[in-house]
Amino acid sequence: MPYVNVKVVGKLNKAQKEKISKDISESLLKHAGKAKDHTYIVFDEVSGENWAQGDRLFV
C-alpha cells in the first residue's frame, strides 16, 4: 500500500491534483506493480510564509 505525500508551496487546483495523482498512481503501477486502488496520495499545500529555503521564505 503506497502512501505518497506531495508538498507544494502555494495552491494547486483540482485538475492539477487529478493529473498529478494519475501520473503518480500509473507510475507506481507500471514500475512497482502497485494497484491504483491501493495507492494513497496526500497533497500538503503550504503557504510561502511557512516554508523556507535556507534563510529565505517563499513569500
PDB file with SEQRES, HELIX, SHEET and CRYST1 records, atoms N, CA, C and O in Angstrom:
SEQRES   1 A   59  MET PRO TYR VAL ASN VAL LYS VAL VAL GLY LYS LEU ASN          
SEQRES   2 A   59  LYS ALA GLN LYS GLU LYS ILE SER LYS ASP ILE SER GLU          
SEQRES   3 A   59  SER LEU LEU LYS HIS ALA GLY LYS ALA LYS ASP HIS THR          
SEQRES   4 A   59  TYR ILE VAL PHE ASP GLU VAL SER GLY GLU ASN TRP ALA          
SEQRES   5 A   59  GLN GLY ASP ARG LEU PHE VAL                                  
HELIX    1 AA1 LYS A   14  ALA A   32  1                                  19    
HELIX    2 AA2 LYS A   36  HIS A   38  5                                   3    
HELIX    3 AA3 GLY A   48  ASN A   50  5                                   3    
SHEET    1 AA1 2 TYR A   3  VAL A   9  0                                        
SHEET    2 AA1 2 TYR A  40  VAL A  46  1                                        
SHEET    1 AA2 2 ALA A  52  GLN A  53  0                                        
SHEET    2 AA2 2 ARG A  56  LEU A  57 -1                                        
CRYST1    1.000    1.000    1.000  90.00  90.00  90.00 P 1           1          
ATOM      1  N   MET A   1       0.842  -1.172   0.000  1.00  0.00           N  
ATOM      2  CA  MET A   1       0.000   0.000   0.000  1.00  0.00           C  
ATOM      3  C   MET A   1       0.891   1.240   0.000  1.00  0.00           C  
ATOM      4  O   MET A   1       1.331   1.667   1.068  1.00  0.00           O  
ATOM      5  N   PRO A   2       1.166   1.819  -1.140  1.00  0.00           N  
ATOM      6  CA  PRO A   2       1.976   3.037  -1.198  1.00  0.00           C  
ATOM      7  C   PRO A   2       1.232   4.236  -0.620  1.00  0.00           C  
ATOM      8  O   PRO A   2       0.023   4.392  -0.793  1.00  0.00           O  
ATOM      9  N   TYR A   3       1.982   5.060   0.057  1.00  0.00           N  
ATOM     10  CA  TYR A   3       1.495   6.342   0.561  1.00  0.00           C  
ATOM     11  C   TYR A   3       2.463   7.399   0.041  1.00  0.00           C  
ATOM     12  O   TYR A   3       3.657   7.350   0.336  1.00  0.00           O  
ATOM     13  N   VAL A   4       1.950   8.352  -0.732  1.00  0.00           N  
ATOM     14  CA  VAL A   4       2.780   9.403  -1.325  1.00  0.00           C  
ATOM     15  C   VAL A   4       2.311  10.735  -0.781  1.00  0.00           C  
ATOM     16  O   VAL A   4       1.121  11.047  -0.836  1.00  0.00           O  
ATOM     17  N   ASN A   5       3.238  11.525  -0.255  1.00  0.00           N  
ATOM     18  CA  ASN A   5       2.910  12.847   0.261  1.00  0.00           C  
ATOM     19  C   ASN A   5       3.545  13.883  -0.653  1.00  0.00           C  
ATOM     20  O   ASN A   5       4.768  13.933  -0.789  1.00  0.00           O  
ATOM     21  N   VAL A   6       2.719  14.706  -1.276  1.00  0.00           N  
ATOM     22  CA  VAL A   6       3.183  15.751  -2.188  1.00  0.00           C  
ATOM     23  C   VAL A   6       3.069  17.085  -1.465  1.00  0.00           C  
ATOM     24  O   VAL A   6       1.968  17.526  -1.136  1.00  0.00           O  
ATOM     25  N   LYS A   7       4.198  17.722  -1.220  1.00  0.00           N  
ATOM     26  CA  LYS A   7       4.204  19.023  -0.557  1.00  0.00           C  
ATOM     27  C   LYS A   7       4.557  20.089  -1.583  1.00  0.00           C  
ATOM     28  O   LYS A   7       5.540  19.969  -2.315  1.00  0.00           O  
ATOM     29  N   VAL A   8       3.743  21.126  -1.624  1.00  0.00           N  
ATOM     30  CA  VAL A   8       3.985  22.214  -2.563  1.00  0.00           C  
ATOM     31  C   VAL A   8       3.827  23.553  -1.856  1.00  0.00           C  
ATOM     32  O   VAL A   8       3.049  23.683  -0.911  1.00  0.00           O  
ATOM     33  N   VAL A   9       4.566  24.537  -2.324  1.00  0.00           N  
ATOM     34  CA  VAL A   9       4.358  25.904  -1.865  1.00  0.00           C  
ATOM     35  C   VAL A   9       3.224  26.474  -2.690  1.00  0.00           C  
ATOM     36  O   VAL A   9       3.282  26.470  -3.920  1.00  0.00           O  
ATOM     37  N   GLY A  10       2.206  26.958  -2.028  1.00  0.00           N  
ATOM     38  CA  GLY A  10       1.067  27.541  -2.734  1.00  0.00           C  
ATOM     39  C   GLY A  10      -0.038  26.522  -2.943  1.00  0.00           C  
ATOM     40  O   GLY A  10      -0.085  25.479  -2.291  1.00  0.00           O  
ATOM     41  N   LYS A  11      -0.924  26.852  -3.867  1.00  0.00           N  
ATOM     42  CA  LYS A  11      -2.126  26.056  -4.106  1.00  0.00           C  
ATOM     43  C   LYS A  11      -2.077  25.365  -5.466  1.00  0.00           C  
ATOM     44  O   LYS A  11      -1.505  25.887  -6.423  1.00  0.00           O  
ATOM     45  N   LEU A  12      -2.680  24.194  -5.532  1.00  0.00           N  
ATOM     46  CA  LEU A  12      -2.935  23.503  -6.794  1.00  0.00           C  
ATOM     47  C   LEU A  12      -4.445  23.453  -6.977  1.00  0.00           C  
ATOM     48  O   LEU A  12      -5.188  23.344  -6.002  1.00  0.00           O  
ATOM     49  N   ASN A  13      -4.896  23.531  -8.214  1.00  0.00           N  
ATOM     50  CA  ASN A  13      -6.333  23.399  -8.430  1.00  0.00           C  
ATOM     51  C   ASN A  13      -6.696  21.919  -8.563  1.00  0.00           C  
ATOM     52  O   ASN A  13      -5.820  21.057  -8.635  1.00  0.00           O  
ATOM     53  N   LYS A  14      -7.990  21.641  -8.595  1.00  0.00           N  
ATOM     54  CA  LYS A  14      -8.464  20.256  -8.631  1.00  0.00           C  
ATOM     55  C   LYS A  14      -7.931  19.505  -9.851  1.00  0.00           C  
ATOM     56  O   LYS A  14      -7.517  18.352  -9.732  1.00  0.00           O  
ATOM     57  N   ALA A  15      -7.938  20.143 -11.012  1.00  0.00           N  
ATOM     58  CA  ALA A  15      -7.457  19.492 -12.239  1.00  0.00           C  
ATOM     59  C   ALA A  15      -5.980  19.129 -12.122  1.00  0.00           C  
ATOM     60  O   ALA A  15      -5.575  18.046 -12.546  1.00  0.00           O  
ATOM     61  N   GLN A  16      -5.181  20.013 -11.559  1.00  0.00           N  
ATOM     62  CA  GLN A  16      -3.753  19.729 -11.375  1.00  0.00           C  
ATOM     63  C   GLN A  16      -3.555  18.532 -10.443  1.00  0.00           C  
ATOM     64  O   GLN A  16      -2.736  17.656 -10.720  1.00  0.00           O  
ATOM     65  N   LYS A  17      -4.305  18.497  -9.341  1.00  0.00           N  
ATOM     66  CA  LYS A  17      -4.193  17.385  -8.396  1.00  0.00           C  
ATOM     67  C   LYS A  17      -4.618  16.074  -9.052  1.00  0.00           C  
ATOM     68  O   LYS A  17      -4.000  15.036  -8.816  1.00  0.00           O  
ATOM     69  N   GLU A  18      -5.655  16.110  -9.864  1.00  0.00           N  
ATOM     70  CA  GLU A  18      -6.103  14.900 -10.552  1.00  0.00           C  
ATOM     71  C   GLU A  18      -5.037  14.386 -11.511  1.00  0.00           C  
ATOM     72  O   GLU A  18      -4.785  13.182 -11.567  1.00  0.00           O  
ATOM     73  N   LYS A  19      -4.405  15.289 -12.270  1.00  0.00           N  
ATOM     74  CA  LYS A  19      -3.364  14.884 -13.218  1.00  0.00           C  
ATOM     75  C   LYS A  19      -2.131  14.337 -12.495  1.00  0.00           C  
ATOM     76  O   LYS A  19      -1.553  13.333 -12.911  1.00  0.00           O  
ATOM     77  N   ILE A  20      -1.741  15.000 -11.419  1.00  0.00           N  
ATOM     78  CA  ILE A  20      -0.582  14.540 -10.651  1.00  0.00           C  
ATOM     79  C   ILE A  20      -0.880  13.180 -10.030  1.00  0.00           C  
ATOM     80  O   ILE A  20      -0.033  12.286 -10.061  1.00  0.00           O  
ATOM     81  N   SER A  21      -2.074  13.016  -9.468  1.00  0.00           N  
ATOM     82  CA  SER A  21      -2.468  11.742  -8.868  1.00  0.00           C  
ATOM     83  C   SER A  21      -2.449  10.621  -9.903  1.00  0.00           C  
ATOM     84  O   SER A  21      -1.984   9.515  -9.627  1.00  0.00           O  
ATOM     85  N   LYS A  22      -2.953  10.918 -11.087  1.00  0.00           N  
ATOM     86  CA  LYS A  22      -2.970   9.928 -12.155  1.00  0.00           C  
ATOM     87  C   LYS A  22      -1.544   9.518 -12.526  1.00  0.00           C  
ATOM     88  O   LYS A  22      -1.248   8.329 -12.644  1.00  0.00           O  
ATOM     89  N   ASP A  23      -0.668  10.499 -12.709  1.00  0.00           N  
ATOM     90  CA  ASP A  23       0.718  10.203 -13.080  1.00  0.00           C  
ATOM     91  C   ASP A  23       1.428   9.380 -12.006  1.00  0.00           C  
ATOM     92  O   ASP A  23       2.127   8.417 -12.323  1.00  0.00           O  
ATOM     93  N   ILE A  24       1.253   9.756 -10.741  1.00  0.00           N  
ATOM     94  CA  ILE A  24       1.909   9.034  -9.648  1.00  0.00           C  
ATOM     95  C   ILE A  24       1.387   7.609  -9.565  1.00  0.00           C  
ATOM     96  O   ILE A  24       2.173   6.664  -9.484  1.00  0.00           O  
ATOM     97  N   SER A  25       0.057   7.443  -9.585  1.00  0.00           N  
ATOM     98  CA  SER A  25      -0.506   6.101  -9.442  1.00  0.00           C  
ATOM     99  C   SER A  25      -0.165   5.214 -10.640  1.00  0.00           C  
ATOM    100  O   SER A  25       0.068   4.017 -10.469  1.00  0.00           O  
ATOM    101  N   GLU A  26      -0.131   5.779 -11.846  1.00  0.00           N  
ATOM    102  CA  GLU A  26       0.248   4.996 -13.030  1.00  0.00           C  
ATOM    103  C   GLU A  26       1.719   4.603 -12.972  1.00  0.00           C  
ATOM    104  O   GLU A  26       2.080   3.501 -13.384  1.00  0.00           O  
ATOM    105  N   SER A  27       2.564   5.483 -12.469  1.00  0.00           N  
ATOM    106  CA  SER A  27       3.986   5.174 -12.343  1.00  0.00           C  
ATOM    107  C   SER A  27       4.215   4.047 -11.331  1.00  0.00           C  
ATOM    108  O   SER A  27       5.020   3.148 -11.577  1.00  0.00           O  
ATOM    109  N   LEU A  28       3.511   4.092 -10.199  1.00  0.00           N  
ATOM    110  CA  LEU A  28       3.654   3.032  -9.205  1.00  0.00           C  
ATOM    111  C   LEU A  28       3.121   1.700  -9.729  1.00  0.00           C  
ATOM    112  O   LEU A  28       3.670   0.644  -9.413  1.00  0.00           O  
ATOM    113  N   LEU A  29       2.064   1.747 -10.522  1.00  0.00           N  
ATOM    114  CA  LEU A  29       1.544   0.527 -11.132  1.00  0.00           C  
ATOM    115  C   LEU A  29       2.557  -0.044 -12.121  1.00  0.00           C  
ATOM    116  O   LEU A  29       2.859  -1.237 -12.092  1.00  0.00           O  
ATOM    117  N   LYS A  30       3.075   0.812 -12.993  1.00  0.00           N  
ATOM    118  CA  LYS A  30       4.000   0.382 -14.049  1.00  0.00           C  
ATOM    119  C   LYS A  30       5.333  -0.126 -13.493  1.00  0.00           C  
ATOM    120  O   LYS A  30       5.827  -1.172 -13.914  1.00  0.00           O  
ATOM    121  N   HIS A  31       5.906   0.612 -12.556  1.00  0.00           N  
ATOM    122  CA  HIS A  31       7.263   0.306 -12.107  1.00  0.00           C  
ATOM    123  C   HIS A  31       7.335  -0.572 -10.863  1.00  0.00           C  
ATOM    124  O   HIS A  31       8.355  -1.218 -10.621  1.00  0.00           O  
ATOM    125  N   ALA A  32       6.257  -0.605 -10.066  1.00  0.00           N  
ATOM    126  CA  ALA A  32       6.314  -1.367  -8.822  1.00  0.00           C  
ATOM    127  C   ALA A  32       5.180  -2.382  -8.691  1.00  0.00           C  
ATOM    128  O   ALA A  32       5.115  -3.131  -7.716  1.00  0.00           O  
ATOM    129  N   GLY A  33       4.285  -2.400  -9.685  1.00  0.00           N  
ATOM    130  CA  GLY A  33       3.188  -3.352  -9.640  1.00  0.00           C  
ATOM    131  C   GLY A  33       2.175  -3.079  -8.547  1.00  0.00           C  
ATOM    132  O   GLY A  33       1.476  -3.991  -8.107  1.00  0.00           O  
ATOM    133  N   LYS A  34       2.088  -1.821  -8.100  1.00  0.00           N  
ATOM    134  CA  LYS A  34       1.168  -1.442  -7.032  1.00  0.00           C  
ATOM    135  C   LYS A  34      -0.160  -0.984  -7.635  1.00  0.00           C  
ATOM    136  O   LYS A  34      -0.192  -0.080  -8.470  1.00  0.00           O  
ATOM    137  N   ALA A  35      -1.237  -1.606  -7.210  1.00  0.00           N  
ATOM    138  CA  ALA A  35      -2.564  -1.294  -7.746  1.00  0.00           C  
ATOM    139  C   ALA A  35      -2.968   0.134  -7.397  1.00  0.00           C  
ATOM    140  O   ALA A  35      -2.695   0.626  -6.302  1.00  0.00           O  
ATOM    141  N   LYS A  36      -3.626   0.788  -8.356  1.00  0.00           N  
ATOM    142  CA  LYS A  36      -4.069   2.165  -8.144  1.00  0.00           C  
ATOM    143  C   LYS A  36      -5.018   2.284  -6.962  1.00  0.00           C  
ATOM    144  O   LYS A  36      -4.968   3.262  -6.216  1.00  0.00           O  
ATOM    145  N   ASP A  37      -5.886   1.285  -6.790  1.00  0.00           N  
ATOM    146  CA  ASP A  37      -6.871   1.382  -5.707  1.00  0.00           C  
ATOM    147  C   ASP A  37      -6.273   1.109  -4.330  1.00  0.00           C  
ATOM    148  O   ASP A  37      -6.982   1.161  -3.325  1.00  0.00           O  
ATOM    149  N   HIS A  38      -4.969   0.819  -4.276  1.00  0.00           N  
ATOM    150  CA  HIS A  38      -4.273   0.663  -3.000  1.00  0.00           C  
ATOM    151  C   HIS A  38      -3.223   1.752  -2.799  1.00  0.00           C  
ATOM    152  O   HIS A  38      -2.433   1.689  -1.858  1.00  0.00           O  
ATOM    153  N   THR A  39      -3.214   2.741  -3.673  1.00  0.00           N  
ATOM    154  CA  THR A  39      -2.252   3.837  -3.597  1.00  0.00           C  
ATOM    155  C   THR A  39      -2.929   5.073  -3.022  1.00  0.00           C  
ATOM    156  O   THR A  39      -3.980   5.497  -3.503  1.00  0.00           O  
ATOM    157  N   TYR A  40      -2.323   5.642  -1.998  1.00  0.00           N  
ATOM    158  CA  TYR A  40      -2.864   6.832  -1.350  1.00  0.00           C  
ATOM    159  C   TYR A  40      -1.932   8.009  -1.608  1.00  0.00           C  
ATOM    160  O   TYR A  40      -0.717   7.900  -1.444  1.00  0.00           O  
ATOM    161  N   ILE A  41      -2.514   9.135  -2.012  1.00  0.00           N  
ATOM    162  CA  ILE A  41      -1.745  10.340  -2.326  1.00  0.00           C  
ATOM    163  C   ILE A  41      -2.352  11.497  -1.546  1.00  0.00           C  
ATOM    164  O   ILE A  41      -3.555  11.748  -1.621  1.00  0.00           O  
ATOM    165  N   VAL A  42      -1.506  12.199  -0.797  1.00  0.00           N  
ATOM    166  CA  VAL A  42      -1.953  13.329   0.011  1.00  0.00           C  
ATOM    167  C   VAL A  42      -1.227  14.578  -0.469  1.00  0.00           C  
ATOM    168  O   VAL A  42      -0.014  14.562  -0.677  1.00  0.00           O  
ATOM    169  N   PHE A  43      -1.976  15.651  -0.641  1.00  0.00           N  
ATOM    170  CA  PHE A  43      -1.398  16.928  -1.040  1.00  0.00           C  
ATOM    171  C   PHE A  43      -1.350  17.852   0.165  1.00  0.00           C  
ATOM    172  O   PHE A  43      -2.371  18.107   0.804  1.00  0.00           O  
ATOM    173  N   ASP A  44      -0.156  18.352   0.474  1.00  0.00           N  
ATOM    174  CA  ASP A  44       0.021  19.367   1.513  1.00  0.00           C  
ATOM    175  C   ASP A  44       0.375  20.673   0.816  1.00  0.00           C  
ATOM    176  O   ASP A  44       1.453  20.813   0.238  1.00  0.00           O  
ATOM    177  N   GLU A  45      -0.538  21.612   0.879  1.00  0.00           N  
ATOM    178  CA  GLU A  45      -0.317  22.927   0.277  1.00  0.00           C  
ATOM    179  C   GLU A  45       0.103  23.889   1.388  1.00  0.00           C  
ATOM    180  O   GLU A  45      -0.680  24.208   2.283  1.00  0.00           O  
ATOM    181  N   VAL A  46       1.343  24.340   1.312  1.00  0.00           N  
ATOM    182  CA  VAL A  46       1.930  25.151   2.362  1.00  0.00           C  
ATOM    183  C   VAL A  46       2.105  26.577   1.851  1.00  0.00           C  
ATOM    184  O   VAL A  46       2.616  26.793   0.751  1.00  0.00           O  
ATOM    185  N   SER A  47       1.683  27.539   2.647  1.00  0.00           N  
ATOM    186  CA  SER A  47       1.874  28.929   2.232  1.00  0.00           C  
ATOM    187  C   SER A  47       3.364  29.266   2.268  1.00  0.00           C  
ATOM    188  O   SER A  47       4.122  28.699   3.056  1.00  0.00           O  
ATOM    189  N   GLY A  48       3.764  30.178   1.423  1.00  0.00           N  
ATOM    190  CA  GLY A  48       5.170  30.555   1.314  1.00  0.00           C  
ATOM    191  C   GLY A  48       5.757  31.113   2.589  1.00  0.00           C  
ATOM    192  O   GLY A  48       6.968  31.040   2.799  1.00  0.00           O  
ATOM    193  N   GLU A  49       4.918  31.669   3.442  1.00  0.00           N  
ATOM    194  CA  GLU A  49       5.426  32.209   4.711  1.00  0.00           C  
ATOM    195  C   GLU A  49       5.755  31.105   5.713  1.00  0.00           C  
ATOM    196  O   GLU A  49       6.356  31.371   6.754  1.00  0.00           O  
ATOM    197  N   ASN A  50       5.365  29.874   5.406  1.00  0.00           N  
ATOM    198  CA  ASN A  50       5.638  28.746   6.287  1.00  0.00           C  
ATOM    199  C   ASN A  50       6.662  27.772   5.702  1.00  0.00           C  
ATOM    200  O   ASN A  50       6.804  26.652   6.193  1.00  0.00           O  
ATOM    201  N   TRP A  51       7.370  28.191   4.664  1.00  0.00           N  
ATOM    202  CA  TRP A  51       8.343  27.316   4.017  1.00  0.00           C  
ATOM    203  C   TRP A  51       9.538  28.182   3.613  1.00  0.00           C  
ATOM    204  O   TRP A  51       9.375  29.258   3.038  1.00  0.00           O  
ATOM    205  N   ALA A  52      10.721  27.700   3.921  1.00  0.00           N  
ATOM    206  CA  ALA A  52      11.928  28.470   3.600  1.00  0.00           C  
ATOM    207  C   ALA A  52      12.948  27.586   2.915  1.00  0.00           C  
ATOM    208  O   ALA A  52      12.967  26.368   3.092  1.00  0.00           O  
ATOM    209  N   GLN A  53      13.787  28.224   2.134  1.00  0.00           N  
ATOM    210  CA  GLN A  53      14.976  27.578   1.584  1.00  0.00           C  
ATOM    211  C   GLN A  53      16.145  28.328   2.193  1.00  0.00           C  
ATOM    212  O   GLN A  53      16.382  29.496   1.886  1.00  0.00           O  
ATOM    213  N   GLY A  54      16.869  27.644   3.057  1.00  0.00           N  
ATOM    214  CA  GLY A  54      17.917  28.333   3.799  1.00  0.00           C  
ATOM    215  C   GLY A  54      17.288  29.393   4.686  1.00  0.00           C  
ATOM    216  O   GLY A  54      16.407  29.092   5.491  1.00  0.00           O  
ATOM    217  N   ASP A  55      17.739  30.639   4.540  1.00  0.00           N  
ATOM    218  CA  ASP A  55      17.189  31.718   5.368  1.00  0.00           C  
ATOM    219  C   ASP A  55      16.165  32.576   4.614  1.00  0.00           C  
ATOM    220  O   ASP A  55      15.835  33.678   5.052  1.00  0.00           O  
ATOM    221  N   ARG A  56      15.663  32.072   3.483  1.00  0.00           N  
ATOM    222  CA  ARG A  56      14.727  32.858   2.656  1.00  0.00           C  
ATOM    223  C   ARG A  56      13.366  32.187   2.603  1.00  0.00           C  
ATOM    224  O   ARG A  56      13.247  31.053   2.139  1.00  0.00           O  
ATOM    225  N   LEU A  57      12.350  32.875   3.071  1.00  0.00           N  
ATOM    226  CA  LEU A  57      10.985  32.380   2.983  1.00  0.00           C  
ATOM    227  C   LEU A  57      10.467  32.498   1.550  1.00  0.00           C  
ATOM    228  O   LEU A  57      10.893  33.376   0.800  1.00  0.00           O  
ATOM    229  N   PHE A  58       9.550  31.612   1.180  1.00  0.00           N  
ATOM    230  CA  PHE A  58       8.955  31.642  -0.155  1.00  0.00           C  
ATOM    231  C   PHE A  58       7.729  32.569  -0.175  1.00  0.00           C  
ATOM    232  O   PHE A  58       6.619  32.114  -0.453  1.00  0.00           O  
ATOM    233  N   VAL A  59       7.915  33.825   0.108  1.00  0.00           N  
ATOM    234  CA  VAL A  59       6.805  34.786   0.120  1.00  0.00           C  
ATOM    235  C   VAL A  59       7.003  35.780  -0.991  1.00  0.00           C  
ATOM    236  O   VAL A  59       6.183  36.682  -1.165  1.00  0.00           O  
TER     237      VAL A  59                                                      
END                                                                             
